[in-house]
Amino acid sequence: MLWRALTYGFTHSTDNIGHILWNMLGLWFLGRIVENHYGRAEFFRAYLVAIVVSGLVSIIFRAATGQPTIVCGASGAVSFVTMLFVLNYPNQTVYIFGVLPIQAWVMGVLLIASNLYGSGSGVLVGGQSQIAWDVHLVGIGLAFAYFYLNWNLAFLAEPLQYWKSFRRKWLGPKLQAFRPSEDVSSDEAEADRILDKIHQLGKDSLTSKEQKFLTKYSQQVRKRRNESP
């Protein structure tokens, strides 16, 4: 039942109201800022990917160690969002529990340290760990990868287009006769496709290659207009 690697992120403990309360407060206060930074569509994709990756790693880890543990909650994805906030705004002042002011980078250090300590010491309640520290750490690690590798998950919205770009990059473009009129027509078609993508998914959904093409195409259009009698 691998779909549970996604659905677990939308369930929370029925015995502890703080489980969903703190997750959703963190998502509300920090997630809105991260969403504004990356765009709604990209934030949504990244959040879901963080849930799935954290869940799959948890499944693999527990299968390897033989731990029959139930894991639920959005903590992995919220840890991902929290660390993205820290990485993008390290000097931003945040208030712990709405009272204690600290800089975001300090919060990031505390987040990492507390999860490493919890994972290493095996903090137990009633003989069994009540916190999936590994899921938190995966979310944190994924945030570092996403930030420092400049990931963009727009390809998830257009997997076929991504495959074509991947094929052209590694296998090279298909050879064909060059005809100026056809080349201009194909550029116009590509520009229309990109503009339609912006209309549907937002500007943040564009890949770096699409952004470069649109900039170059705009310059060509302006040049043709200036050269027209």
N, C-alpha and C positions, 0 to 999 in steps of 0.2 A: 504493500500500500504506500508507494512512494509519494503519492499526492499529499500525504500527511507532512511531507517536508515543507509544504506551503501552508496548509490549513492550520498547523499547530500555532502559527504566528498570530492567529485571530481568535485564539482561545486563552482563557486565563483561569487561575485558581478560583474555585467557588468558596474556599475556606478563608481566603485572605484578600480583603478588598484593596489592600495596599499594592497587591500585585498589578492589577490593572490601573489603579489610580496613579502610581508613580510613573509607569510606562507611558500612559496617555498624557500626563502633565509634561513629561520630557519631550514627547513628540509634538505637543501643542506649542510649547514655548520656543524650543530650539528648531523643531521641524519646519515651522513657518519661515524662519530665516533661511534655512538651507534650501527650502523649496523656492523661495524668491531668487536665490543665488543661481540655482541650476535650471530653473524652469519647472513648471508643474509636471509635464510629461516625463522629463528625465528623472525628476525626483521620484515619481511613482514607479518607474521602471527600476531604479536603483534600490528603492525600499523593498520591492518584491524580490529582487535578486538577493538582497541581504538576508531576507527570511529563508529563501530556498537554500542558499549556500550554507548558512549556519545550521539549518536543519539537516542537510545531507552530511555535513561533517559530524554532527551529533550522532546520526544514525550509524555512520562508519565507526566512530569512536566507541560507541556502546556495543556495537556488534563485535568489535575486536576485543573489548575488555570483558564482555559478558555481563554488563550491567543492565538488568531489566528495569530501567528507569523511565518514567513518564516525563516528557518534556513538553511544556506548553508556554505560550506567551510571546509577546513581541520584543522581549529584552534584547535579543541578538540584533534585530533591525534597529531598535532604539539606540543601542550602543553604537551601531554604525552611524546613525544620524548625529548622535552626540559628538562622536569623534570627528566627523566631517565639519561640524560647527567649530570645534576647537582648532582644526587645521586651517580653516578659512579665516577665522577671526580669533587668533590666539591672544590678543591683547584686549578683547572685549570683556567688560565687567559683567559678571553674572552673580546672582544672589542664591547661595545655598539655602534651601528651605525658605527662600524669600526674605532672608535676614542677613546672612553673612556674605559680604561682598568679596569676591576673589576674581582674578583674571582667568580667562577661559583655559589658558595653557595649564594653570594649576589644577583646574578641574579635570583636565585630560590626564595629568600625571596621577591624580588620585584615583581616577577611574581605572587606569591600567594597573596601578599598584594594588588596589583592593581586589581586582579580579585575579591577578597573579597570586596574591596571598591566599585568597579563598580557594583557588584551584590547587595550590601547593599544600595547603594545610588541611584541606578537606573538612571545612566547617560543617559540622553535623548538627541536626536537630532531630531528636528522637531516634538516633541511630542511623539516619539516612540524610544525605545531602539534600537540602531544600532549594538550592540555587544551581542552575546549570552554568557554572563558570566558563566551561569550554565554549558554550554558545556565545556568551558575551565577548570572549577573546577573539573568536572568529569574526564577529561583527566589527570589532575594533581593528583587527588586522586587515579586513576587507576595505575599511575606510582609508587606511594608509595606502593600500594598493590603488584604490580608485583615485585618490587625490594626487599621489606622486607620479602615477603612470598616465594621468590625464585621460582616464577612461571616459567614453561616451557610449551609452547603451542604446542609441537611436536605432542601431541595426536590428534590435529586437522587434521594432515596429515594421521593418521591411527586410525580412530575412533573405528574400530572393534578390533584392537589390544589393544587399551586403555580399551575397555569394558571387554576384557578377563582378563587384569591385575587387573581391578577394582573388577571383580567377584572373582578372586583368593584371593585378599586381604581381602574382607569382607565375602565371603562365604566359603573360604578355597579351596585348590586344590582337584581335583577328586582323590579318592583312586584307586590305581592300583598296580598290582604285580610288584616288582622290578626285572628287569633283566639287569645286567651290560652292556651287549652288546647293548640293546635297549636304555639304559640311555646315553651311549656314542654317539650313533647315533642321539638321540634327541638333545644332546648338540651341535653336529656338525651342525645339521639343524638350530638350533637357532643362532649359530655363523654365519652361511651363511646368514641368514635373516638379522641380525644386520649389517653385512658388506655390504650387498646389500643396506640397508637403508642409511648407511654412503655414499655410492657411489652416491645415488640418491638425498639425502637431505642434506648431510653434517654431520659432527661429532656433531654439535650443536643440531641436531634433536634428539639425543639419550636421553632417560629418564635416571634418576639416576640408576634405576634398570638394564637397559640395559648396562650402563657403568660398573657397578659392575660385571655383568655376563661376559662381554667381558674381563675384567681384570682377573677374576678368571679362565676363560677358557684358556687364554693365558698362565697363570702359569701352568695349568694342561698339556697343550701341551708341554711346555718346560720340565716339569718334566718327561713326558713319553719318550721324546727324550733322556734325560740324562740317563734314566734307560735302554734304549734299548741297546742290546749287540753290 
